[in-house]
């Protein structure tokens, strides 16, 4: 096929690999999406595999759309018809709806978003008469999510402490409430699919026989549940083709486990392992810096990244006096690049470790009157007016959805108070039915057996809304999503409610109209399809590509993206790497991978920034450079700090004058200090060693002091003494 001629030798080897398990370790910018897409096309065109016999899984809807479009461009619409291609969650949702007869919910289940899940947890905590300040819903839900990612159901939840026992009870009640609402959360999509494939051999064999080939993108980001279900789906033939890079695994906090790559090699010892090392994105200097950083991580397969795009400029290092100056430098430099025709605004990105760091950057852009895009701000689908309409549609689709019912029953206000809503729930649960079923039955007036349970006014108000819901439910099977959308918005007079004549009101109504525009894409699809799409949308999927403005985003959100010029700010120890990771070796390895991801987003220019002081113009603290900066060879860096110091002088310049005596010329060959050791400093008092390493004929020690925080010290100068208990 013609497209094979455009592949480099490593890519071609991967695309044309024979049957059986294949592990492709793809460096950043190495064309892994191209390889995965062309592997699909190759199997169809050259190996005679039917599209419906393949399952291709990605992590974002954007990536799935891109793959689908590429396959169609290569093979045509008919040749690719029937291919199962989508995100893990969308594929699992599709499979669960098909096999709902084996599950504790029916095929019309709804998918609860983060806000909905928090409400259900709060309800579970309340039902168990627990204190939500002691058992915070966000913390409890995180524990439940971790359990689901490990395929642990409530009855098997491990209990080692009293809190574990309480969380187990909340988890059980949480699942009962989901079942009662005919709902699942995101983790359930994976949990129940893995359960189906594990516990129902006929279901497992059905899909293992159907999918002759299973292909997976971003394999390093899979969690345990995803790994298990992939093994089940490939159990009939072992034709599993996975593409990933353990060096870019940065989602440990949400269950991703880079060790799945190691598990794959253990479970499939005969797997072909192919390295993709040619980078099509970055200049070689940027790649050299990235490799210097990531090569310090242990237990990894090294890749020799190379580029044919040329050497490129050195990385620019800038040390600002404070975090305001850091933000100003970013804005000034971007303005200069744009004015000098060296980059378009949209080709620039500013990356940071935590969302809170965006505030000063946003202020700097606003003061300069320059536009910007902020990734991770309130998502379109998280806006109140959008969630309102979606809740109405979800309720029509699934009347058992009590979360949606509670959101809309008095919205716009129709005089139905909290006591009436509580009475409605009580009536439904007492009759072993849903509150919505009671509501619609009340539309029959005093012929309803539930009528006497409410006061006259309450019964009339509930009956009116019940009649609306009944009418929408009757219309739904024959109406398009857009027609149903318009009917609901008109019946509840939503425009008058949401658009109060202010600019904000007009913007809210425009958001509603934007949601309506999306429904027009579902003229030949169902309400189920529409609701599933909006439930599984991600931040990257909503990133606008039309606005020519610099992008502000976290390093986590940057994965998978690329920009001509990248600014990584906040390169201070305690930020990158984050202080929460200091006492966890695996977390520290992930922090290094996160920095590596940021570096490898840059195509032509990379700026590394830190501030001598951080904390604003009131109270601020001195900082020390990120330890990761030490790993970048000096010959790859250019630039000096605001105080006139080169990067290599920065750590010394931020050290108090009395500690800057000329070092004794001795060669240190053995470390005196170790992590966890308690030490005493003559000025700062007691502290604990976080890290120690031999460097430049001396021992560099990172210590956290109760009095001043984290300090990086040269052991020959710092006059540290080890406390007796640690000798």
C-alpha positions as CSV (number, residue, x, y, z in Angstrom):
1,X,0.0,0.0,0.0
2,X,1.2,3.5,-0.8
3,X,1.0,4.8,2.8
4,X,3.6,2.2,3.9
5,X,6.2,4.0,1.8
6,X,5.9,7.1,4.0
7,X,6.8,5.2,7.2
8,X,10.2,5.1,8.7
9,X,11.7,1.6,9.3
10,X,10.6,1.3,12.9
11,X,7.0,2.5,12.1
12,X,6.8,0.1,9.1
13,X,7.9,-2.8,11.4
14,X,5.1,-2.0,13.8
15,X,2.4,-1.5,11.2
16,X,3.2,-4.8,9.4
17,X,4.0,-6.9,12.5
18,X,2.6,-10.4,12.3
19,X,-0.1,-12.0,14.5
20,X,0.2,-12.2,18.2
21,X,1.0,-9.7,20.9
22,X,2.9,-6.5,19.9
23,X,4.2,-3.8,22.3
24,X,5.2,-0.6,20.6
25,X,7.2,1.8,22.9
26,X,6.7,5.1,21.2
27,X,8.7,8.1,22.1
28,X,7.1,11.6,22.1
29,X,6.3,12.9,18.7
30,X,7.2,9.6,17.1
31,X,3.9,9.3,15.1
32,X,2.2,6.7,17.3
33,X,-1.3,7.7,16.2
34,X,-0.1,7.3,12.6
35,X,1.2,3.8,13.4
36,X,-2.0,2.7,15.2
37,X,-4.2,4.1,12.4
38,X,-2.2,2.5,9.6
39,X,-2.1,-0.7,11.5
40,X,-5.9,-0.8,11.3
41,X,-5.8,0.1,7.6
42,X,-3.1,-2.5,6.9
43,X,-5.1,-5.3,8.6
44,X,-8.2,-4.5,6.6
45,X,-6.5,-4.0,3.2
46,X,-3.7,-6.5,3.4
47,X,-4.6,-9.2,5.9
48,X,-8.3,-9.4,5.1
49,X,-9.6,-8.6,8.5
50,X,-13.1,-7.2,8.6
51,X,-13.6,-3.8,10.3
52,X,-16.2,-5.2,12.7
53,X,-13.6,-7.8,13.8
54,X,-11.4,-5.0,15.3
55,X,-11.6,-3.0,18.5
56,X,-9.4,0.1,18.7
57,X,-9.3,2.0,22.0
58,X,-8.1,5.5,22.7
59,X,-8.2,7.8,25.8
60,X,-9.9,10.9,24.3
61,X,-12.8,11.5,22.0
62,X,-10.6,13.8,20.0
63,X,-8.0,11.1,19.4
64,X,-10.8,8.6,18.4
65,X,-12.3,11.1,15.9
66,X,-8.8,11.7,14.4
67,X,-8.2,8.0,14.0
68,X,-11.6,7.4,12.5
69,X,-11.2,10.2,10.0
70,X,-7.7,8.9,9.0
71,X,-8.9,5.4,8.5
72,X,-11.8,6.6,6.3
73,X,-9.4,8.8,4.3
74,X,-7.2,5.8,3.6
75,X,-9.8,3.2,2.9
76,X,-13.1,4.9,2.3
77,X,-16.3,5.0,4.2
78,X,-17.5,1.5,3.4
79,X,-14.2,-0.2,3.9
80,X,-14.1,1.0,7.5
81,X,-17.7,0.5,8.4
82,X,-18.4,-1.5,11.6
83,X,-15.0,-0.7,13.3
84,X,-15.4,-0.4,17.0
85,X,-13.3,2.7,17.8
86,X,-13.6,4.9,20.8
87,X,-12.5,5.7,24.3
88,X,-12.4,3.0,27.0
89,X,-15.4,4.5,28.6
90,X,-17.5,4.8,25.4
91,X,-16.7,1.3,24.3
92,X,-17.5,-0.1,27.7
93,X,-20.8,1.9,27.8
94,X,-21.7,0.4,24.4
95,X,-20.9,-3.1,25.5
96,X,-22.8,-2.7,28.8
97,X,-26.0,-1.5,27.1
98,X,-25.8,-4.6,24.9
99,X,-25.4,-7.0,27.8
100,X,-27.6,-5.2,30.4
101,X,-29.6,-8.4,31.0
102,X,-26.6,-9.6,33.0
103,X,-26.3,-6.5,35.1
104,X,-28.1,-4.8,38.0
105,X,-29.3,-1.9,35.8
106,X,-31.1,-1.7,32.5
107,X,-29.9,-0.5,29.1
108,X,-31.2,3.0,29.6
109,X,-28.8,3.7,32.4
110,X,-27.4,7.3,32.7
111,X,-23.8,8.1,33.4
112,X,-23.3,10.4,36.4
113,X,-20.6,13.2,36.1
114,X,-18.4,14.4,38.9
115,X,-21.0,16.7,40.5
116,X,-23.6,13.9,40.4
117,X,-21.3,11.5,42.0
118,X,-20.5,13.9,44.8
119,X,-24.3,14.3,45.4
120,X,-24.8,10.6,45.6
121,X,-21.9,10.2,48.1
122,X,-23.4,13.0,50.2
123,X,-26.7,11.1,50.1
124,X,-25.1,7.9,51.2
125,X,-23.3,9.7,54.1
126,X,-26.6,11.2,55.1
127,X,-28.5,8.0,54.9
128,X,-26.0,6.4,57.3
129,X,-26.3,9.2,59.8
130,X,-22.6,10.1,59.4
131,X,-20.9,13.4,59.7
132,X,-19.9,14.7,56.2
133,X,-17.2,16.8,57.8
134,X,-15.5,13.7,59.2
135,X,-16.2,11.7,56.1
136,X,-15.8,14.3,53.4
137,X,-17.6,13.2,50.2
138,X,-14.7,14.1,48.0
139,X,-12.3,12.0,50.1
140,X,-14.7,9.1,50.4
141,X,-15.4,9.1,46.7
142,X,-11.7,9.0,45.9
143,X,-11.4,5.9,48.0
144,X,-14.3,4.3,46.2
145,X,-12.8,5.2,42.9
146,X,-9.5,3.6,43.8
147,X,-11.3,0.5,44.8
148,X,-13.2,0.3,41.6
149,X,-10.0,0.8,39.6
150,X,-8.7,-2.3,41.4
151,X,-11.9,-4.2,40.6
152,X,-13.0,-4.3,44.3
153,X,-16.7,-4.4,45.0
154,X,-18.2,-3.2,48.3
155,X,-18.3,-6.6,49.9
156,X,-14.6,-7.2,49.2
157,X,-13.5,-3.7,50.3
158,X,-10.4,-4.2,52.6
159,X,-10.8,-3.1,56.2
160,X,-7.8,-2.4,58.3
161,X,-9.0,0.6,60.3
162,X,-12.4,1.9,61.6
163,X,-12.4,4.5,58.8
164,X,-12.1,1.7,56.3
165,X,-15.1,0.0,57.8
166,X,-17.1,3.2,57.5
167,X,-16.0,3.8,53.9
168,X,-17.0,0.2,53.1
169,X,-20.5,1.0,54.4
170,X,-20.7,4.2,52.4
171,X,-19.4,2.5,49.3
172,X,-22.2,-0.2,49.6
173,X,-24.9,2.5,50.1
174,X,-23.4,4.5,47.2
175,X,-23.8,1.6,44.9
176,X,-27.4,1.0,46.1
177,X,-28.3,4.6,45.3
178,X,-26.7,4.3,41.8
179,X,-28.8,1.1,41.2
180,X,-31.9,2.9,42.5
181,X,-31.3,5.7,40.0
182,X,-30.5,3.3,37.2
183,X,-27.1,5.1,36.9
184,X,-23.4,4.3,36.8
185,X,-20.4,6.5,37.4
186,X,-17.3,6.6,35.1
187,X,-15.4,3.9,37.1
188,X,-18.5,1.6,36.9
189,X,-18.2,1.5,33.2
190,X,-14.8,-0.2,33.6
191,X,-15.7,-2.2,36.7
192,X,-18.9,-3.7,35.3
193,X,-17.3,-4.5,31.9
194,X,-14.5,-6.3,33.6
195,X,-17.0,-8.1,35.8
196,X,-19.0,-9.2,32.8
197,X,-16.0,-10.6,31.0
198,X,-14.7,-12.3,34.2
199,X,-17.9,-13.8,35.5
200,X,-19.8,-14.6,32.4
201,X,-17.8,-17.0,30.2
202,X,-20.3,-16.9,27.3
203,X,-20.1,-13.1,27.2
204,X,-16.3,-13.2,27.3
205,X,-16.1,-15.8,24.5
206,X,-18.7,-13.8,22.4
207,X,-16.5,-10.7,22.3
208,X,-13.2,-12.5,22.3
209,X,-14.4,-14.3,19.1
210,X,-15.8,-11.1,17.6
211,X,-12.7,-9.0,18.1
212,X,-9.9,-10.8,16.2
213,X,-7.6,-7.8,16.9
214,X,-7.5,-5.5,19.9
215,X,-5.5,-2.2,19.5
216,X,-4.8,0.2,22.3
217,X,-3.4,3.7,22.3
218,X,-1.7,5.4,25.3
219,X,-1.3,2.0,27.0
220,X,0.9,3.5,29.7
221,X,-2.2,5.3,31.0
222,X,-4.3,2.2,31.6
223,X,-5.3,1.2,35.1
224,X,-5.7,-2.3,36.5
225,X,-9.3,-2.6,35.5
226,X,-8.6,-1.6,31.9
227,X,-5.7,-4.0,31.7
228,X,-7.8,-6.9,32.9
229,X,-10.6,-6.3,30.5
230,X,-8.1,-6.0,27.6
231,X,-6.7,-9.4,28.5
232,X,-10.2,-10.9,28.5
233,X,-11.0,-9.4,25.1
234,X,-7.7,-10.7,23.6
235,X,-8.0,-14.1,25.3
236,X,-9.2,-16.0,22.2
237,X,-6.3,-15.1,20.0
238,X,-3.7,-12.9,21.8
239,X,-3.8,-10.5,18.8
240,X,-3.3,-7.5,21.0
241,X,-1.4,-4.5,19.7
242,X,-0.6,-1.8,22.3
243,X,1.2,1.5,21.8
244,X,2.5,3.6,24.7
245,X,5.4,5.2,26.5
246,X,6.0,4.5,30.2
247,X,8.1,7.7,30.3
248,X,4.8,9.6,29.7
249,X,2.7,7.9,32.4
250,X,1.6,10.9,34.6
251,X,-1.9,10.0,35.7
252,X,-1.1,7.8,38.8
253,X,-3.4,10.0,40.8
254,X,-6.4,8.8,38.8
255,X,-5.4,5.1,38.7
256,X,-3.1,4.9,35.7
257,X,-0.3,2.3,36.3
258,X,2.8,2.5,34.1
259,X,3.6,-1.0,35.4
260,X,1.0,-2.4,33.0
261,X,3.7,-2.2,30.4
262,X,5.8,-4.6,32.6
263,X,2.7,-6.8,33.2
264,X,2.2,-7.0,29.4
265,X,5.7,-8.3,28.9
266,X,5.3,-10.8,31.7
267,X,1.9,-12.0,30.5
268,X,2.9,-12.1,26.9
269,X,6.5,-13.2,27.0
270,X,6.5,-13.9,23.2
271,X,5.4,-10.3,22.4
272,X,7.3,-8.4,19.7
273,X,8.7,-5.2,21.2
274,X,9.3,-2.3,18.8
275,X,10.8,1.1,19.7
276,X,9.7,4.3,17.9
277,X,12.6,6.7,18.4
278,X,12.5,9.1,15.5
279,X,10.8,12.4,16.7
280,X,8.9,14.5,14.2
281,X,8.0,17.3,16.6
282,X,11.1,18.8,18.3
283,X,14.5,20.1,17.6
284,X,17.4,17.9,18.7
285,X,18.5,20.2,21.5
286,X,15.0,19.9,23.1
287,X,15.2,16.1,22.8
288,X,18.7,16.0,24.3
289,X,17.4,17.9,27.4
290,X,14.4,15.6,27.7
291,X,16.6,12.5,27.6
292,X,19.0,13.9,30.1
293,X,16.1,14.4,32.5
294,X,14.2,11.1,32.0
295,X,17.3,8.9,32.0
296,X,17.7,9.5,35.7
297,X,14.5,7.4,36.3
298,X,15.3,3.8,37.1
299,X,13.8,0.6,35.8
300,X,13.0,1.8,32.3
301,X,13.9,0.8,28.7
302,X,16.0,3.6,27.3
303,X,15.1,5.2,24.0
304,X,17.5,7.2,21.9
305,X,15.3,10.0,20.6
306,X,16.5,11.7,17.4
307,X,15.1,14.3,15.1
308,X,15.9,15.3,11.5
309,X,14.5,18.8,12.2
310,X,17.9,20.2,13.0
311,X,19.7,21.1,16.3
312,X,17.7,24.2,17.1
313,X,18.3,26.9,19.7
314,X,19.5,26.4,23.2
315,X,16.8,26.2,25.9
316,X,16.2,29.6,27.5
317,X,16.6,29.7,31.3
318,X,15.2,32.7,33.2
319,X,15.4,33.3,36.9
320,X,12.9,36.0,37.9
321,X,13.1,38.1,41.1
322,X,9.6,37.0,42.1
323,X,6.5,35.3,40.6
324,X,5.1,38.6,39.3
325,X,8.3,39.1,37.3
326,X,8.1,35.5,36.1
327,X,4.6,36.1,34.7
328,X,5.7,39.4,33.1
329,X,8.6,37.7,31.4
330,X,6.3,35.1,29.8
331,X,3.9,37.8,28.5
332,X,6.7,40.0,27.2
333,X,8.5,37.2,25.5
334,X,5.4,35.9,23.7
335,X,4.6,39.5,22.6
336,X,8.1,39.8,21.3
337,X,7.9,36.4,19.4
338,X,4.7,37.5,17.8
339,X,5.9,40.9,16.9
340,X,9.1,39.4,15.4
341,X,7.1,37.0,13.3
342,X,8.8,34.1,15.0
343,X,5.6,32.5,16.3
344,X,1.8,32.9,16.1
345,X,0.0,33.5,19.4
346,X,-1.7,30.2,19.2
347,X,1.6,28.4,18.8
348,X,2.7,29.4,22.3
349,X,1.8,27.6,25.6
350,X,2.5,28.3,29.2
351,X,2.6,25.2,31.4
352,X,2.6,24.9,35.2
353,X,2.3,22.2,37.9
354,X,-0.9,23.3,39.6
355,X,-4.0,25.2,38.5
356,X,-3.4,27.9,41.2
357,X,-0.3,29.1,39.3
358,X,-2.5,30.4,36.5
359,X,-3.8,33.4,38.4
360,X,-0.7,35.6,38.1
361,X,-0.3,34.6,34.5
362,X,-3.9,35.5,33.7
363,X,-3.4,38.9,35.4
364,X,-0.3,39.5,33.4
365,X,-2.1,38.7,30.1
366,X,-5.0,40.9,31.1
367,X,-2.8,43.9,32.1
368,X,-1.1,43.6,28.7
369,X,-4.5,43.4,27.1
370,X,-3.5,40.1,25.3
371,X,-6.0,37.3,24.9
372,X,-5.4,33.8,26.1
373,X,-7.0,30.3,26.4
374,X,-7.3,28.6,29.7
375,X,-7.5,24.8,29.7
376,X,-9.1,23.4,32.9
377,X,-11.3,26.4,33.5
378,X,-15.0,25.7,34.0
379,X,-15.9,23.3,31.2
380,X,-18.8,24.1,28.9
381,X,-20.6,21.0,30.1
382,X,-20.1,22.0,33.7
383,X,-22.0,25.3,33.3
384,X,-25.2,25.6,35.2
385,X,-27.5,26.3,32.3
386,X,-26.0,23.5,30.2
387,X,-26.4,21.0,33.1
388,X,-30.0,22.1,33.6
389,X,-31.1,21.2,30.1
390,X,-29.0,18.0,30.1
391,X,-30.7,17.0,33.4
392,X,-34.2,17.5,31.8
393,X,-33.1,15.3,28.9
394,X,-31.7,12.7,31.3
395,X,-34.9,12.6,33.3
396,X,-37.0,12.0,30.1
397,X,-34.6,9.3,29.1
398,X,-34.4,7.6,32.5
399,X,-37.2,8.6,35.0
400,X,-35.4,6.7,37.8
401,X,-32.6,9.3,37.8
402,X,-33.4,11.0,41.1
403,X,-30.3,13.3,40.9
404,X,-31.7,14.9,37.7
405,X,-35.2,15.0,39.1
406,X,-34.1,16.9,42.2
407,X,-32.2,19.4,40.0
408,X,-35.1,20.3,37.8
409,X,-38.3,19.7,39.8
410,X,-38.3,23.3,40.9
411,X,-36.3,24.8,38.0
412,X,-37.5,27.3,36.9
413,X,-39.2,27.9,40.2
414,X,-42.7,26.4,40.2
415,X,-43.4,26.5,43.9
416,X,-42.3,23.0,44.8
417,X,-40.4,23.2,48.1
418,X,-38.0,20.9,49.8
419,X,-40.6,19.4,52.1
420,X,-42.8,18.5,49.1
421,X,-39.8,16.9,47.3
422,X,-38.9,14.9,50.4
423,X,-42.6,13.7,50.6
424,X,-42.4,12.7,46.9
425,X,-39.3,10.6,47.5
426,X,-40.9,9.0,50.6
427,X,-44.0,8.1,48.6
428,X,-42.0,6.6,45.8
429,X,-39.7,4.5,48.1
430,X,-42.6,3.4,50.2
431,X,-44.4,2.1,47.1
432,X,-41.2,0.5,45.8
433,X,-41.2,2.7,42.8
434,X,-39.3,5.9,41.7
435,X,-40.3,9.4,42.7
436,X,-40.8,10.2,39.0
437,X,-43.3,7.4,38.6
438,X,-45.3,8.9,41.5
439,X,-45.0,12.3,39.9
440,X,-46.4,11.1,36.5
441,X,-49.2,9.1,38.2
442,X,-50.2,12.3,40.1
443,X,-51.0,13.8,36.6
444,X,-54.2,11.7,36.7
445,X,-55.4,13.9,39.5
446,X,-57.4,12.5,42.5
447,X,-57.6,9.2,40.6
448,X,-54.1,8.6,41.6
449,X,-53.6,6.6,44.9
450,X,-50.8,8.9,45.8
451,X,-53.0,12.1,45.8
452,X,-54.1,11.9,49.4
453,X,-50.4,11.9,50.6
454,X,-49.9,15.5,49.6
455,X,-51.6,18.8,50.5
456,X,-54.0,20.1,47.8
457,X,-51.5,22.8,46.6
458,X,-48.5,20.5,46.6
459,X,-50.5,17.8,44.7
460,X,-51.5,20.2,42.0
461,X,-48.0,21.5,41.5
462,X,-46.6,18.0,41.3
463,X,-49.3,16.9,39.0
464,X,-48.6,19.8,36.6
465,X,-44.9,18.9,36.4
466,X,-45.8,15.2,36.2
467,X,-48.0,15.9,33.2
468,X,-45.1,17.7,31.5
469,X,-42.8,14.8,32.1
470,X,-45.4,12.3,30.8
471,X,-45.8,14.3,27.6
472,X,-42.1,14.5,27.0
473,X,-41.7,10.8,27.7
474,X,-44.5,10.1,25.1
475,X,-42.9,12.3,22.5
476,X,-39.3,11.1,23.0
477,X,-39.5,7.9,20.9
478,X,-40.7,9.7,17.8
479,X,-38.9,13.0,18.2
480,X,-35.3,13.9,17.3
481,X,-33.1,15.1,20.1
482,X,-33.4,18.7,18.8
483,X,-37.2,18.5,18.7
484,X,-37.3,17.2,22.2
485,X,-34.8,19.9,23.3
486,X,-37.0,22.6,21.8
487,X,-40.2,21.2,23.3
488,X,-38.7,21.1,26.9
489,X,-37.1,24.6,26.6
490,X,-40.5,26.0,25.4
491,X,-42.7,24.2,28.0
492,X,-40.6,25.4,30.9
493,X,-40.1,28.9,29.4
494,X,-36.4,28.5,30.0
495,X,-35.2,31.5,28.0
496,X,-37.1,33.9,30.1
497,X,-35.7,32.2,33.2
498,X,-32.0,32.2,32.2
499,X,-31.8,35.4,30.1
500,X,-32.5,38.3,32.5
501,X,-31.4,41.0,30.0
502,X,-27.9,41.3,31.4
503,X,-24.7,40.5,29.4
504,X,-24.3,37.4,31.7
505,X,-27.8,36.3,30.9
506,X,-27.3,36.6,27.2
507,X,-24.1,34.6,27.5
508,X,-26.0,31.9,29.4
509,X,-28.7,31.7,26.7
510,X,-26.0,31.5,24.1
511,X,-24.5,28.5,25.9
512,X,-28.0,26.9,25.8
513,X,-28.1,27.6,22.0
514,X,-24.6,26.1,21.6
515,X,-25.9,22.9,23.3
516,X,-28.9,22.9,20.9
517,X,-26.5,23.2,17.9
518,X,-24.8,20.0,19.1
519,X,-28.1,18.2,19.2
520,X,-28.5,18.9,15.4
521,X,-25.6,16.5,14.8
522,X,-27.8,13.7,16.2
523,X,-30.7,13.9,13.7
524,X,-30.2,10.2,12.9
525,X,-29.1,9.0,16.3
526,X,-30.8,8.5,19.7
527,X,-31.1,10.4,22.9
528,X,-29.0,7.7,24.5
529,X,-26.2,8.5,22.1
530,X,-26.4,12.2,22.8
531,X,-26.4,11.8,26.6
532,X,-23.5,9.4,26.4
533,X,-21.4,11.7,24.3
534,X,-21.8,14.7,26.6
535,X,-21.2,12.5,29.7
536,X,-17.9,11.3,28.4
537,X,-16.5,14.5,27.0
538,X,-13.1,15.6,28.3
539,X,-11.3,18.9,28.8
540,X,-9.0,18.4,25.8
541,X,-12.1,17.6,23.7
542,X,-13.5,21.1,24.5
543,X,-10.2,22.9,23.7
544,X,-11.1,25.3,21.0
545,X,-8.8,25.2,17.9
546,X,-10.1,28.4,16.3
547,X,-8.8,31.0,18.8
548,X,-5.3,32.3,17.9
549,X,-4.1,33.0,21.4
550,X,-1.6,31.5,23.8
551,X,-2.7,28.5,25.8
552,X,-2.4,28.3,29.6
553,X,-2.6,24.8,31.0
554,X,-1.2,22.4,33.6
555,X,1.6,19.9,32.7
556,X,-1.0,17.1,33.1
557,X,-3.3,18.6,30.6
558,X,-0.5,19.2,28.1
559,X,0.1,15.5,27.4
560,X,-0.8,14.7,23.8
561,X,-0.5,18.4,22.6
562,X,2.3,20.2,20.9
563,X,3.3,23.9,20.5
564,X,6.0,25.9,18.7
565,X,7.1,27.7,21.9
566,X,6.6,26.3,25.4
567,X,7.1,28.1,28.7
568,X,7.4,25.9,31.8
569,X,7.1,28.1,34.9
570,X,7.6,27.4,38.6
571,X,10.7,25.3,38.3
572,X,11.3,25.5,42.0
573,X,11.7,22.5,44.4
574,X,8.4,22.0,46.1
575,X,6.5,22.9,42.9
576,X,8.3,20.7,40.3
577,X,8.8,18.2,41.9
578,X,5.8,18.9,44.1
579,X,6.5,18.8,47.8
580,X,3.8,16.1,48.3
581,X,5.9,13.7,46.4
582,X,9.2,14.1,48.4
583,X,8.7,11.1,50.6
584,X,7.4,8.8,47.9
585,X,10.0,7.4,45.4
586,X,7.3,6.4,42.9
587,X,5.7,9.8,43.1
588,X,9.1,11.5,42.5
589,X,9.6,9.3,39.4
590,X,6.2,10.5,38.1
591,X,7.1,14.1,38.8
592,X,10.2,13.7,36.7
593,X,8.1,12.1,33.9
594,X,5.7,15.1,34.2
595,X,8.6,17.5,33.5
596,X,9.7,15.3,30.6
597,X,6.2,15.5,29.2
598,X,6.4,19.3,29.4
599,X,9.8,19.5,27.7
600,X,8.7,17.2,24.8
601,X,5.6,19.4,24.0
602,X,8.0,22.0,22.5
603,X,8.7,22.0,18.8
604,X,11.2,24.9,18.3
605,X,11.6,26.9,21.5
606,X,11.6,26.0,25.2
607,X,11.7,28.4,28.1
608,X,12.4,27.2,31.6
609,X,11.5,29.7,34.4
610,X,11.7,30.0,38.1
611,X,11.4,32.8,40.7
612,X,13.8,33.7,43.5
613,X,10.9,34.5,45.7
614,X,7.3,33.3,45.4
615,X,4.1,34.1,47.2
616,X,3.0,37.5,45.9
617,X,3.8,41.1,46.8
618,X,2.9,40.7,50.5
619,X,4.4,37.7,52.3
620,X,6.8,35.7,50.1
621,X,9.4,33.0,50.6
622,X,12.8,32.3,49.1
623,X,12.9,29.3,46.8
624,X,15.5,26.9,45.5
625,X,15.8,25.7,41.9
626,X,14.2,22.5,40.9
627,X,16.5,19.5,41.2
628,X,15.6,18.5,37.7
629,X,17.3,21.6,36.3
630,X,20.6,20.1,37.5
631,X,20.1,17.2,35.1
632,X,20.1,19.3,32.0
633,X,23.7,19.6,30.5
634,X,25.0,23.3,30.7
635,X,25.7,23.4,27.0
636,X,22.0,23.0,26.2
637,X,21.1,26.1,28.3
638,X,21.2,29.8,27.6
639,X,20.1,32.8,29.6
640,X,20.8,34.5,32.9
641,X,18.9,35.4,36.0
642,X,17.6,38.9,36.7
643,X,20.4,39.3,39.3
644,X,23.0,38.6,36.6
645,X,23.6,35.0,37.7
646,X,23.9,32.2,35.2
647,X,21.8,29.1,35.9
648,X,24.7,27.2,37.4
649,X,25.2,30.1,39.9
650,X,21.5,30.4,40.8
651,X,21.4,28.0,43.7
652,X,24.5,29.5,45.2
653,X,23.2,33.1,44.7
654,X,20.1,32.3,46.7
655,X,22.1,30.9,49.6
656,X,22.7,33.4,52.5
657,X,26.0,35.3,52.3
658,X,27.4,33.7,55.4
659,X,27.1,30.3,53.8
660,X,29.0,31.4,50.6
661,X,32.6,30.9,51.8
662,X,34.9,29.3,49.3
663,X,34.5,25.5,49.6
664,X,37.3,23.4,50.8
665,X,38.8,21.6,47.9
666,X,38.1,18.0,48.9
667,X,36.6,15.2,47.0
668,X,33.6,13.6,48.7
669,X,33.2,9.9,47.6
670,X,30.6,8.7,50.1
671,X,27.3,10.3,51.2
672,X,27.0,11.2,54.9
673,X,23.3,11.9,54.9
674,X,20.3,9.9,53.8
675,X,16.6,10.5,53.3
676,X,14.6,10.5,56.5
677,X,17.6,11.4,58.7
678,X,17.0,14.1,61.4
679,X,19.6,16.8,61.4
680,X,20.4,20.1,63.2
681,X,21.4,23.4,61.6
682,X,23.0,26.2,63.7
683,X,20.4,28.8,62.6
684,X,17.3,26.9,61.3
685,X,17.2,24.3,63.9
686,X,15.9,20.7,63.4
687,X,15.1,19.4,60.0
688,X,14.6,16.1,58.0
689,X,16.7,15.1,55.0
690,X,14.6,14.7,51.9
691,X,17.2,13.8,49.4
692,X,21.0,13.6,49.2
693,X,23.4,13.0,46.3
694,X,27.1,13.4,45.4
695,X,27.6,16.3,43.0
696,X,30.6,18.4,41.9
697,X,32.9,16.8,44.5
698,X,30.5,17.6,47.3
699,X,27.3,16.2,48.9
700,X,24.1,18.1,48.0
701,X,21.5,17.8,50.7
702,X,17.8,18.8,50.6
703,X,16.4,19.4,54.0
704,X,12.9,20.5,55.2
705,X,13.2,22.7,58.3
706,X,10.1,23.4,60.5
707,X,11.3,27.0,60.7
708,X,12.0,28.0,57.1
709,X,10.8,25.1,54.9
710,X,12.9,23.4,52.2
711,X,16.6,24.3,51.7
712,X,19.2,22.8,49.4
713,X,22.6,22.8,51.0
714,X,26.2,21.9,50.2
715,X,27.2,19.6,53.0
716,X,30.8,21.0,53.2
717,X,29.4,24.5,54.0
718,X,26.1,23.9,55.9
719,X,27.5,22.7,59.2
720,X,24.8,20.1,59.6
721,X,25.0,17.7,62.5
722,X,23.1,14.4,62.6
723,X,20.9,14.0,65.7
724,X,21.9,11.2,68.0
725,X,18.8,9.1,67.3
726,X,19.8,8.9,63.6
727,X,23.4,8.0,64.1
